């Protein structure tokens, strides 16, 4: 990553996701101008780190602070209280980046002002190990340089994809934001099925975990699409073929997954509306 900031970054919230982002920024050097962190619960993991200053409230910030980016990394239900005080930083040269699920650009424009440059991002939890994927969108006030800076900031924890249509974000949240939970459930279900087939639980759990993790890495690094990789494992009339007859039936995995993501998308729209 070659992008770097000329002015400090202000991070509001330093829990698991905020901390993952901050770790990525410090490693990449993108925040060489310094990071001001507001975290009422403290951020012990970053105490004493060069360039990082931690405060328990906005009142602790220097009066002349002029952040290049304000990042909201607090839970959506905390945003009503958290966001409005930062309206004092609104200027053409400051962009606001939110990673709060279901919290729209219009929400921030209402609380910060229509003139605020706002970028909305939807990361997922593998960001904690640098393996996340984040989708990013912005309002019309945000300029190209600010968009690229925000994309680079979230790319510190994995891949980052820009979209122009904010209307896609509910489906993004349903697929990739919530997606890790679906994969963890798959691991649980595979392990339980192994137990039911006669395997010791510890062996079944390990087989399921490593199989899912390895298959994901294979799919990520292979030039072949997942459908081809599936076919490569499937011998006609063999054991895999027999299992796929169940999983690929009309009422099988595709139907269940489509219904699940549709339900999550609807809920996202309800929460945003």
C-alpha positions in Angstrom: 0.0 0.0 0.0 1.6 3.3 -1.1 -1.2 5.7 0.0 -0.3 7.8 3.1 -2.0 10.5 5.1 -0.8 14.0 5.6 -3.0 14.8 8.6 -4.0 12.6 11.6 -6.8 10.0 11.5 -9.4 10.0 14.2 -10.7 6.5 15.2 -14.0 6.5 17.1 -14.2 3.0 18.7 -11.4 0.5 19.1 -13.1 -2.8 19.7 -12.4 -5.9 17.7 -13.0 -4.4 14.2 -11.6 -1.0 15.1 -8.6 -2.6 16.6 -8.1 -4.8 13.5 -8.2 -1.8 11.3 -5.7 0.1 13.5 -3.3 -2.8 13.5 -3.4 -2.9 9.7 -2.9 0.8 9.5 0.1 0.8 11.8 1.7 -2.1 9.9 1.2 -0.5 6.5 2.3 3.0 7.6 -0.7 4.6 6.0 -1.3 6.6 9.2 2.2 8.0 9.6 0.7 11.4 10.5 -0.7 9.8 13.7 -3.9 8.3 15.0 -6.2 9.8 17.7 -8.3 7.0 19.3 -11.5 7.5 21.3 -12.4 4.4 23.3 -14.2 4.7 26.7 -13.1 1.1 27.6 -9.5 1.8 26.8 -7.3 0.3 24.2 -4.5 -1.5 26.2 -3.1 -3.3 23.1 -2.2 0.1 21.6 -0.9 1.9 24.7 2.5 3.3 24.0 2.5 2.5 20.3 4.3 5.3 18.4 1.9 7.7 16.7 -1.2 6.5 18.7 -2.9 8.6 21.3 -5.8 7.2 23.2 -8.6 9.2 24.8 -11.7 8.1 26.7 -13.9 10.8 25.2 -14.0 13.5 22.6 -13.3 16.1 25.2 -9.7 14.8 25.4 -8.9 15.8 21.8 -6.7 18.9 21.2 -8.8 21.9 20.2 -6.9 22.5 17.0 -7.1 18.8 15.8 -7.8 18.7 12.0 -8.3 15.1 11.1 -8.0 13.9 7.5 -10.4 11.0 8.2 -12.8 10.3 11.0 -13.6 6.6 11.2 -16.7 5.4 13.1 -16.1 1.9 14.4 -18.8 1.7 17.0 -21.8 -0.5 17.1 -24.8 0.8 15.1 -27.0 1.1 18.2 -24.4 3.4 19.7 -24.3 5.7 16.7 -27.1 8.1 17.7 -24.9 9.2 20.7 -21.5 8.8 19.1 -21.8 10.5 15.7 -23.3 14.0 16.3 -20.5 15.5 18.4 -18.1 15.0 15.5 -20.0 17.3 13.2 -17.5 20.0 14.3 -14.9 18.3 12.0 -17.0 18.6 8.9 -15.0 20.4 6.1 -14.1 19.9 2.5 -10.8 18.3 3.5 -12.2 15.8 6.0 -13.9 12.6 5.1 -16.0 10.4 7.5 -15.7 6.6 7.1 -18.3 4.3 8.8 -18.0 0.6 9.2 -21.4 0.3 11.0 -23.7 -2.3 9.5 -27.1 -1.0 8.3 -26.2 2.6 8.9 -26.9 4.6 5.8 -25.1 7.6 4.2 -28.4 9.5 4.7 -28.2 8.8 8.4 -24.8 10.4 8.7 -25.8 13.3 6.5 -28.7 14.0 8.8 -26.5 14.0 11.9 -23.3 15.5 10.5 -24.7 17.8 7.8 -25.4 17.4 4.1 -22.1 18.9 3.3 -20.1 16.1 5.0 -18.1 13.8 2.8 -19.2 10.3 3.9 -18.0 6.9 3.0 -19.8 3.7 4.1 -18.0 0.4 4.3 -19.1 -3.1 5.1 -16.2 -5.3 6.4 -16.4 -8.8 7.7 -14.8 -10.5 10.7 -11.9 -12.2 8.9 -10.5 -8.6 8.8 -9.2 -9.5 12.2 -6.5 -11.7 10.6 -6.0 -9.6 7.5 -8.3 -11.9 5.4 -11.4 -9.8 5.2 -13.3 -8.3 2.3 -14.9 -4.9 2.5 -17.3 -3.2 0.1 -17.2 0.6 0.0 -19.5 3.3 -1.3 -19.8 7.1 -0.8 -21.9 10.2 -1.2 -21.5 12.8 -3.9 -19.7 15.2 -1.6 -16.7 12.8 -1.4 -14.0 13.4 -3.9 -11.9 10.8 -5.7 -8.9 11.2 -3.5 -11.0 10.7 -0.4 -12.6 7.6 -1.9 -9.3 6.1 -2.7 -7.9 7.0 0.8 -10.9 5.2 2.4 -10.5 2.2 0.1 -6.9 2.0 1.1 -7.7 2.2 4.8 -10.1 -0.7 4.7 -7.8 -2.6 2.4 -5.4 -2.8 5.3 -7.4 -5.8 6.5 -7.9 -7.6 3.2 -9.6 -6.9 -0.1 -11.6 -3.8 -0.8 -14.2 -3.3 -3.5 -15.8 0.0 -4.5 -19.5 0.2 -5.6 -21.4 3.3 -6.8 -24.9 2.1 -5.7 -25.5 2.2 -2.0 -28.6 0.1 -2.6 -26.3 -2.9 -2.9 -25.1 -2.6 0.6 -27.9 -4.6 2.2 -27.2 -7.6 0.0 -23.5 -7.1 0.6 -24.1 -7.2 4.3 -26.2 -10.4 3.9 -23.6 -12.2 1.8 -20.2 -11.1 3.1 -20.9 -9.3 6.3 -23.0 -12.1 7.8 -21.3 -14.7 5.6 -18.7 -15.9 8.2 -21.5 -17.0 10.4 -22.8 -19.2 7.6 -19.4 -20.8 7.2 -19.0 -21.4 10.9 -22.4 -23.0 10.9 -21.3 -25.2 8.0 -18.4 -26.4 10.1 -20.6 -27.1 13.0 -23.1 -29.1 10.8 -20.4 -31.1 9.1 -18.8 -32.0 12.4 -22.1 -33.1 13.9 -22.9 -35.2 10.8 -19.5 -36.8 11.3 -20.4 -37.6 14.9 -23.7 -39.1 13.8 -21.8 -41.2 11.3 -19.7 -42.7 14.1 -16.6 -40.4 14.4 -15.3 -39.3 17.8 -16.4 -35.7 18.3 -12.9 -34.2 18.5 -11.9 -35.9 15.3 -15.1 -34.9 13.5 -14.6 -31.2 14.6 -11.0 -31.1 13.4 -11.8 -32.8 10.1 -14.6 -30.3 9.4 -12.6 -27.3 10.4 -9.5 -28.0 8.4 -11.5 -29.2 5.4 -13.5 -26.0 5.2 -10.4 -23.8 5.8 -8.3 -25.7 3.3 -11.0 -25.8 0.7 -11.6 -22.0 1.0 -7.9 -21.4 0.5 -7.8 -23.7 -2.5 -10.7 -21.9 -4.1 -9.1 -18.5 -3.4 -5.8 -19.4 -4.9 -7.0 -21.6 -7.8 -7.7 -20.2 -11.3 -10.6 -22.7 -11.6 -14.1 -21.6 -10.6 -15.7 -23.3 -7.5 -17.9 -25.3 -9.8 -14.9 -26.9 -11.5 -13.2 -27.6 -8.2 -16.3 -29.3 -7.0 -16.4 -31.4 -10.2 -12.8 -32.3 -9.7 -13.6 -34.0 -6.4 -16.7 -35.8 -7.7 -16.3 -39.2 -9.2 -19.4 -40.5 -11.1 -21.3 -42.9 -8.8 -18.9 -42.3 -5.9 -19.3 -41.1 -2.3 -19.1 -37.4 -3.1 -21.6 -37.8 -5.9 -24.0 -39.5 -3.5 -23.7 -36.7 -1.0 -24.2 -34.0 -3.7 -27.4 -35.6 -4.8 -28.8 -34.5 -1.4 -27.1 -31.1 -1.2 -27.9 -30.1 -4.8 -31.5 -31.3 -4.8 -34.3 -28.8 -5.5 -34.8 -28.3 -1.7 -31.1 -28.5 -1.0 -28.3 -26.1 -0.1 -28.9 -23.6 -2.8 -32.5 -23.1 -1.9 -31.7 -22.7 1.8 -28.8 -20.3 1.2 -30.9 -18.2 -1.2 -33.6 -17.9 1.4 -31.2 -17.1 4.2 -29.5 -14.3 2.3 -32.8 -12.9 1.1 -34.0 -12.9 4.7 -30.8 -11.1 5.9 -31.1 -8.6 3.0 -34.8 -7.8 4.0 -33.7 -7.3 7.6 -31.0 -5.0 6.6 -33.4 -2.8 4.7 -35.8 -2.8 7.7 -33.0 -1.7 10.1 -31.9 1.0 7.7 -35.4 2.2 7.0 
